[in-house]
Amino acid sequence: MIYDLELCNGHLKVCVTSKLDEDMKKGGGGPFTVHFSIAGFLCNESPLRITPSLLIAWKGSCMLIPCHVGETLYSERLNPTGVIWYFKPFFDQRSFSYTGQLLYDSSKTAVDLMNLTSSVFRDRVRFVGDLSQGDCSLKITELHPNDSGMYGVVVAASVGNKTQRQMLYRTVRAHVRDSPLKPNLEVYPEEIQEALTASVICSVSQRSPNEPIRMILGGLEEQRLSIQKSTDENSELRQELSFVPTWKDHGKWVTCSLMNKNDEIIFQSAVKLDVKHAPKGVELIADPGTTLREGGKLSFECIVKSSNPAVLDFEWWKNDHRIDEGINGSQMEIDPVGPQHSGRYGCGASNRLGTTESAELTIDVQFAPKNVQVVQDPPREIKEGGSLNLRCQVGAANPKEITYRWHKDQQLLVDQGAILIIHNMSRGDTGDYSCEARNSVGTTDSKRLRLNVQHPPEEPQISFSRSTVQGKDAVSLHCWSTARPPITHYEWYKCPAEDILSSQQELHFQAIQPNDSGGYYCKAYNPIGQSISSVLTLNIH
């Protein structure tokens, strides 16, 4: 044997040339050269490649060791003629060649391989390459963890027209796991914001290239996906989805599932979406409702369906004016509630990404009629025989549907309605009038209005102070009547004369005489008119 050492691209290459080799003689071949590396370094010129350098599979699956021989070596055509695969290969110093647990030898028959192959790998190893095409790949099925370790391949090849054969060697490490690698699921960017494009990437690296698995990303609505990418190269399965998130995606779980050929999930990863957004679903709630009665308690709550980050501040307004009183964060209370609290209310919720306002609520505070009073329409003096309108005036009421009732001297009148009409008034219509106004909330009474019907004096009555009269007695006659306005004066007459005896209410006789006998009557006057009494006859003896 001849040993040649040469430096190839910074790596030490050992070339061993054998002029006489028993095995080659038996095979009819000539001298050969073995190419291998010191300390695991192969010369960059080596045409034998296994990619990747680390294979990862899992228990029960299969593993393809992809092996390829280049077409040239030292610029000359390379023709592979044989291949041998070993498990846990090592270099035999005595034979100066590689050996190990035999997996496959292209120079052996199937029967020989059955006897020579390790029982651990029997019926599980198959050469799937084609040396004529430079393919030296090996497949191992029904893997178990003990299959982890180093695998080596030796390829015999002729170079150009030379009789000397090259022996090419390469190793690869394999790791068999108890279960598949968990998919790596990532979301970009680190902070997702509503309406800004984001990506979800799922990948599984160093998988068995020929293990039929599929990757499915779930949890997102397809109609919002803008870009979908799937790659399967360099033993890595990768899927990327780009989408425009909405606030409804916050808290959703996105899953990445690995499926086998039977559509069974063999592994799954999940990530919870954290979508930053301004407050959403802001709603104003009123308790006990938007319609309530005066004197009750009104409570508001500003409800936020979702906010990320959390709400920092709440604002309140009524009829477009800010409210600062009665506020406790997301709640506001009015107690007691009055008519002045009717109006349009709204709230807004804010975080660092923005402010969202609720729809407004219209609060309707209902109350019984207020400031009820009887109004004479028009205001003027009331004279007997005339007409009069009395109106039941209401300052405010809610609801405005009002019914009315009238009273005179606290007695219910038949007439109803907001206006009481009195025709052909008489002195009997004089009295205290009041009305009551009623709606669905309650009843309010007015104050009483005194109504005085003006009329002339009623027929005067004459009273006599003595039952019998004698001559020279002192006698007084008293004239009495009622009138509105009050009587201004009286007049006394003696029949048949028309001369006024007196303008006083009383007619006095200091010492009555027989010639005072006769008929007497009086008249009563006020600004409206006059009336005459009946005749009183005096007989003086």
Buried (B, 14 or more C-beta within 10 A) or exposed (E): EEEEEEEBEEBEBBBBEBEEBEEBEEBEBBBBBBBBBEEEBBBEBBBBBBEBEEBBBBBBBBBBBBBBBBEEBEEEEBBBBBBBBBBEBEBEEEEBBBBBBBBBBBEBEEEEBEEEBBEEBEEBBBBBBEBEEBBBBBBBBEBEEEBBBBBBBBBBBBBEEEEBBBBBBBBBBBBBBEEBBEBBBBBEEEEBBBEEBBBBBBBBBBBBBBBEBBBBBEBBEEEEBEEEEEEBEEBBBBBBBBBEBBBBBBEBEBBBBBBBEEEEEBBBBEBEBBBBBBBBBBBBBBEEEBBBBBEBEBBBBBEBEBBBEEBEEBBBBBEEEEBEEBBEEBBBBBEEBEEEBBBEBBBBBBBEBEBBBBEBBEBBBBBBBBEBBBBBBEEEEBBBEBEBEBBBBBEEBBEEEBEBBBBBEEEEEEBEEBBBEBEEBEBEBBBBBBBBBBBEBBBBBBEBBEBEBBBBBBEBBBEEEEEEBEEEBEBEBBBBBBBBEEBEEBBBBBEEEEEEBBEBBBBEBEEBEEEBBBEBBBBBBBEBEBBBBEBBEBEBE
